[in-house]
Amino acid sequence: MSELRQSKYIDITTDYGFKKVFGSDTNKDLLIAFLNELFRGRKVIADLYYNKNEHVGDAEDIGTVIFDLTCTADNGEHFIIEVQRTAQVNLKKRMLYYSSKLIADQAPKGNRRAWNYAISEVYIIVLMDGFRMPDSGGRQYFLHDICLCYRDHGKIFYEDLGFIYVELVNFVKAEAELVNDLDRWLFILKNMSLLKGLSKYLRKPIFEKLFQLAEYSKLKPEEREMYNVSLRNKWDAESIRSSQEELLKQAREKAMAEGKVQGKAEGKAEGKAEGRAEGKAEVIKKLLCLNKFSISDIAELANVTVEFVEQVEAEMAKDK
């Protein structure tokens, strides 16, 4: 871990680092300040409470939820925020599921007539470190602020459910280019472990406190060990993700090449379609052989139907 020892500040995008900085009552002013910047004035959090239930997802997702929070706005309103960091497939559907569960869990076991669906606002915040927004179409947004709205004219249909995805890989501003506190927070989140100290561009009391908390030398021995484990886990996850992305890229390139060759050989639209199907079948076979993805995950990765994946799986079983 020599590289870690040379770093003055911890990586606060690790699970341990994020909880170390933002996860206690004594430091909740840091989390409040960060969340308020993400809401950009739409909500102003005055106080928050850390709910004990950190894992509202399925057992397989334990470790992906960072915080489950009950927040009080400056006008007295209460709302729920869940902070996530997960790079798993079906990301959008997972976040929709989590938000739905947070809403459903508010229902009382009895006397719902009196309750009258008095649902608190729910927001899911996803910290995306090292992975990209699915189906972004190549757009380089670093903040995706999403709500329910009318498809035709864009007017908000329901105000009290929202999703904020923070895509750190797309935040590329240098220190001298930071123009507001949201920029400063995202710069720090992405670059904390690379910084040597607090520059003039970050000279504010809230960031001074953050930098003091994040000093590696101030961690106790047991804290260092927990951080080291968390950092190794992050590196391992990034390595696995990189390998999977490279494998998928190669498989897609092969599928495209085979589709083009087949299309030229046939000289017809049917030939092109057949070539693409055969190429995608090869991609699916490789993903099935990894034994790391579900049928629905592979269908999403290969951009095909679940039925097509099941057909390829059945053909592979016959060949055996």
N, C-alpha and C positions, 0 to 999 in steps of 0.2 A: 504493500500500500504506500510505496514511496511517493507516488504522485499526489496522494491525498495529504501526506505530511507537509508537502511544499505549498499547499493551498492555505492561505490565511483565513479564508471564510468557508463555511460549509456550503454544500449545494442544497439550497432550500427547496428544490423541486423533488428531492427524495422524500419518501414518506416520513422518515424520521426528521429530516430538516424542516419540512413544512410544519409538522406538529410541534417541533421545538420552538419555532418562531411564533406561530400563530395559535397554538393549541392550549393555552392556559388563560385563566381569568386575569392574571397579572399582565398578560400581553395582548388581551383582546382588543385594546385600542389599535394595535397594528392590523388585525384582521378587519376591524370596522373600517379603518381608513382605506384598506385595499378594496373591500367590497363596495364602499361608497364610490370609489373611482370607477369601478366596473358598471355601476348603475348610472353614472354620469348625470346625477341630479334628479333622475326619475324617482329614486328612493333615497332617503337619507336615514341611515341606521344610527340610532342613538345608543342602543345597548343590544347585547345578544347573550343568549344562554346556550351552552354546549349540551345538547341532549345526549344521554348515555347511549342511546341506540345509534351506533355508528354504522351498522351494517344492515340496511334495509333490503338488500338484494338477496339473491339465492346464495346458498352455501358456497358455490363455486366462485362467487364474486367477492368473497371476504378479502379485505385488504384494498379494495378499490375505492371505498368511500373514505374520504378524509374527515369531513365534519358533517354532522347533522345539526342544524342550528335553528333556534327560534329567535327571531329578531324583533326588536321594537323600534318603530320609526319615530322620527322627531315629532310626528303628529299623534302618536299614541297607537297607531295601527300595529298589528302583529302579523308576521308572515314567516314562512319556513324557507330555509335555504339548505340545500344539500350540495356539498363540494365534492366533486369526483375527479379522479384521474385514472382513466383506463383507456388502453389502446386496442381493446378487443373488437372483433368484427360485430356487425349489427349495432354499432354505437348509438345511432339515432333511436333505434327501437328500444335498446336498453334504457336510455335516458327517459324515453316516453313511459316505459314500464315503471321506472323508479318514481317519476313524478305522479303517475296514476296511483301508485301505492301510497305515497305521502298524502294524497287527497283522500283515498279510501279509508286510510287509518284514522282520519279525523271523525268518522261517523260514530256516534254513540251506539252502544249495544241495544239500547231501548229508547223509547220516546223520541223517535226521529221526527215525528210531527212537530213537536215543540222545537226541536233543533232547526228544522226547516232549511237544511243544507247551508248552514252558515259556515261555508268553507273559507279557511284562511288562504291567503295568497301563497303560491308555491313557486320557487325558482330553483332550477338546477344549474349549477356552475361547473363546467368541465375544464380543468387545467390540462391542456394538451401539450405535453413536453416531449418533443421528438417524433411526433406523429401528426398526420394531417387530417383535416376535415374530410369525411367521406363525400364524394360527389361534389366537390367544390368547383369543378370545372376549370381548374387552373387559376382561379382568382386568388390573389395574394392578400386576402383580408386576415388580420391577426385577431380581430374581435368579431364574433358572430353573435348578434343580439337578436333573438328570435321570439316571436309571439304568435298568437292565433289571430289571423286577419282575414278579411274578405278577399277572395281570389281576384275579383273583377276590379276593385278600385283601391284596395290596400288599407282601407279603414280597419282599425283594430276591432275585432269581434269580441274577444274576451281578454280583459286586462290582467287578470290575476294568475296567469300561468305563463312562465317564461323560461327560456333556456339561453345561457350565455356560455359560448365556447371560446376559450382563449387559446389561439393557435400560435404558440410561441415561436415555431419555426419560421413563421412569416414576419415576425417582428425583427427588423434588421437595422433599426436606428442606432447611430453612434451616440456617445454621451453628449456631444455638442449639439445634436439634433433633437434632444428631448425638450418638448415644449410645454408639457403639463405633467401633473402627478401620475396620471394613468401611464404615460410614457415611462416615467421614472420607475414605477412599480414593475412594469413588464421588463424593462431593461435589467433591473436588479434580479428578478426571478430567473431570467435567462442567463445572466452573466455573473452572479454573486461569487461563485467559487473561483472565478478568473480574476477578480478585482484585487488590487493591492491596498486600497483604502477608500475613504469617502472623498470624492472629488467635489469641486465647487458646484457642479451641476446637480449634485444630490444633497447639498448642504441644507438639510431641514431637520428639526428635532425628531420627527417620526422616523426618518431614515437613520439618524444617528443612533437611536435606540435599537433599530433593526440590526445595524452593523455590529453593535456591541454584543447582542445576543448570538450573532452568527459566527463569532470568532472561534475558530477550532481550538485554539490554545486554552480557552476558558472552559471547555468541556471537561467534565469529570471522566476518569478512566472508563467507568461503565457506560457513560454517554458516548464516548469515542467508539467503543466497541459496537454499540447499537447503531451509531451513525455509519461506521465502516460496513456493517452488514447491510444496511439500507442502501448504501452506495453501490456495493457489489451487486445487490439485487437489481438496481437500476441499470447498471452496466450489462448484466446478463440479459435483462429484458430488451435492452437496445440491441444487443448482439443477435438475439433470437429474431427480433423484428426485422433487423437489417437482412438477415439470412433469408427469412420468409419473403421479404419484398424482392430480393434479388432472384430467388427461385421463381416467384410469380412473374417477375419481369421477363425472365428467360423463357418461361412457359408461354407467356402471351406473345413474345416475339416469334417463337417457333410456330405458334398457332397462326399468327398473321402471315408468316412466310409460307406455311403449308397451304393456307387458304388462297394465297395469291397464285402459287404454283398450280394448285388444283383448278383454280378458276381459269387460268390460261390454257390448261390442258383441255378442259371441257369447252371453253369458248362460249359458255352460256351462263345465265344467272344461276341455273340449277347447280352447275359445277362450282361456282363460287360459294354458294350456300353450303354445299356438301363439304367443300374444303374447310370452310370456317367451322362447321360442326365437327369434322374429324380433328381439327386442330384443338378445339376446345375440349374434345374428349380426352386428348393426350394431357392437357393441362389438368383436367379433373382426375385422371388416373394418378398423376404424380401427387396431387394433393391428398387423394385417398390413401396412397401408400405411406404418407407421413403419419397417419393416425393421430393428427393433432386438431382436426377440424370436424365439425358436425356437417351433416348433409346440407342443412340450410346455410351454414357458413360458406361452404364450397360453392353453392349456387350463387351466393352474393359475390364472392371473389371472382368467379368465372363469368358472371353476368349471364347466367342461364337459369332455367327453371329447376325447381327441386326434382321434378319428374325426370328431367334429362340426366341429372346426377345419379338418381336411383337406377336409371336405365344403364348407364355406364358401369355402375357398381355391380349390377346383375350380370352384365357381360363379362366383367372381370372374374366374377365367381364361377361362371361357366368355363372360362379358359383354364381355371385352376383344376 
